[in-house]
Structures are given as C-alpha cells and as structure tokens.
Amino acid sequence: MLVRFTKMHGLGNDFMVLDLVTQRVKVTPKLVKKLGDRNFGVGFDQLLIVEPPSEPDIDFRYRIFNQDGSEVENCGNGARCFAKFVRDKRLTGKSEVVVQTANGQMTLKIHPDKRVEVNMGAPILAPVDVPFQADQKATTYAIDVPLSQGDQQVELSAISMGNPHGVLIVDSTENAPVETLGPALEAHERFPAKANIGFMQVISRNEVNLRVFERGVGETIACGTGACAAVVAGKLRGVLDMPVTVHLPGGDLEIEWHGEGQPVIMTGPATTVYEGQIFV
Ligand SMILES: N[C@@H](CCC[C@H](N)C(=O)O)C(=O)O
C-alpha cells in the first residue's frame, strides 16, 4: 500500500508525520522501526500520527512513536509540527487546536509570525507519577549510576511532562558526559518506565544550554519536553526566573512556567522538509 507522509522537524528533532484522518495504516512497532531506519527507511527521531478525536471537545488525537518502535506519551517539538501539519493539510481551519495525547490534552496555537506556542499542561512532580522510585517528593534526588569504570553519584530532578525526564545541572554542556550517563540513566532501575535525560548548563537566570539523551532514540539535537522539564527543574532549584531561553544544539526555545499547578508554555518553530510517498 502506498502511504503519503510529510517529513518535518522542530529545531532538527526530526519527524515523519502520517495523516491517519484521510488514510488507513496499521502502525506496528515493527513498521515504525523499519520506517525510522535512517539507511533503509525514511529515518526520524519520532513518528507522529494524526488521528480523528475520540471526544467532542478535542480536535485531533496525537500519537507518538520513538525510532525504536515504542509508543510514548508526549513530544514537544512534535506538537509544534503537528499544529503546522494540520493547518497546511487543511485538516482544520483553526489557528488554535486541542489535541489528546496518551497522557492528557495540549493546546497548540500558531502565531502570526508562524512560531507555534504549546500549552504543555502542568508538570507532574509526584515521584510515583513520573514514574521515579523515591520515598518522598524532593527537588533533587541523589542516585548511584553503575558505569563500566565504577559507580558515580549524580543529583537529578525527576519530572514528567507527560513523559518521564531526569534533569542534571552541569558546568558545561560541551563537556557533559551525555554518551555515558545518558544511556545509564535512561535505563536506571529508579525510572521504571525509563526516562529522557537532560544535561543543563545555567548561563544566567533567564538562559540555559541543554543537551538531551532521549529515551528510545539517543541524543537528539533538540527535545521540547526536555526543555520544559529543564526549566521546571531550574525554577524548583531556585536558579531560574521566567521566561527562559533554552539553547539546544538545534536552536532556541522560549519556555515559561510560573510554579506548581501552572502549565508550561513552550514557543518555537516548526518546519516542513519534504512530502513523500512510501510502500508499507
Ligand atoms: N523529542 C521529544 C520527545 C520524544 C519522546 C521521548 N523520546 C520519550 O521517550 O519520552 C520532544 O521534543 O519532546
């Protein structure tokens, strides 16, 4: 069967977007892995699926698969591309749409300057809901990380933006041990659903550098939910004021969060690369 798709990116975090409002495809982990292969398929960090809503107050259902075939709860950069996609494909005439993810709702708003603002909802801080194994809620947790050269202790904040994140503060993102600590923490036993791991360098109270080792992918050049989790961690740790510019290897995001119970607002670009068709 020939399937239409669009290749997009949000600051270089790249996506294959499938419209399952007007076409039918059985999406399996095996198919996702095949399509996500950068040598034998289309290649992407995440596959984004646009589906009709299951409730009347929602515009679309938004599903996300990592390159390794796992279905996940959220993708921030993908959300901005989702908004551009449904407008460009005339699946909606609205410039503000409400989407349903596996873990909640998000509102996506296209600005006149074409940047997309996403209301990501309130971060989840209770360890059991991240999920993160801890006796009680804290701003940071000290955890032992088994590495081939011996155990290392790190301090991290455990935050869910619908999907689980661990955020570490480092002196410099350039020299951060992303390749070693990233995979070890992603699969750490205290994150039972695994986690995305962010390495944040605080430049000033309104500016940070960030690298993210993404669950199910590896290091990507931008992670939207990772940027939101990092800003939440920085505010909880008393080192950031709002708004915050997050410099990721692929470009900048503007993030705002005003405290517990409040939604995180993320604003940034969404880009279409090309349209394609592939036999599945
Ligand atoms: N690239 C993303 C996050 C995608 C999902 C993540 N890898 C997970 O497994 O939770 C973003 O921009 O937020």
The ligand as an SDF file (V2000), in Angstrom:
LIG
                    3D

 13 12  0  0  0  0  0  0  0  0999 V2000
   11.6200   14.7190   21.0320 N   0  0  0  0  0  0  0  0  0  0  0  0
   10.6650   14.8310   22.0110 C   0  0  0  0  0  0  0  0  0  0  0  0
   10.3910   13.7490   22.9810 C   0  0  0  0  0  0  0  0  0  0  0  0
   10.0110   12.4350   22.2970 C   0  0  0  0  0  0  0  0  0  0  0  0
    9.6550   11.3130   23.2350 C   0  0  0  0  0  0  0  0  0  0  0  0
   10.7770   10.8810   24.1210 C   0  0  0  0  0  0  0  0  0  0  0  0
   11.9100   10.3500   23.4090 N   0  0  0  0  0  0  0  0  0  0  0  0
   10.2550    9.8470   25.1440 C   0  0  0  0  0  0  0  0  0  0  0  0
   10.5610    8.6520   25.0050 O   0  0  0  0  0  0  0  0  0  0  0  0
    9.5660   10.2490   26.0770 O   0  0  0  0  0  0  0  0  0  0  0  0
   10.2790   16.2270   22.4010 C   0  0  0  0  0  0  0  0  0  0  0  0
   10.5220   17.1550   21.6240 O   0  0  0  0  0  0  0  0  0  0  0  0
    9.6630   16.4070   23.4450 O   0  0  0  0  0  0  0  0  0  0  0  0
  1  2  1  0
  2  3  1  0
  2 11  1  0
  3  4  1  0
  4  5  1  0
  5  6  1  0
  6  7  1  0
  6  8  1  0
  8  9  2  0
  8 10  1  0
 11 12  2  0
 11 13  1  0
M  END
$$$$
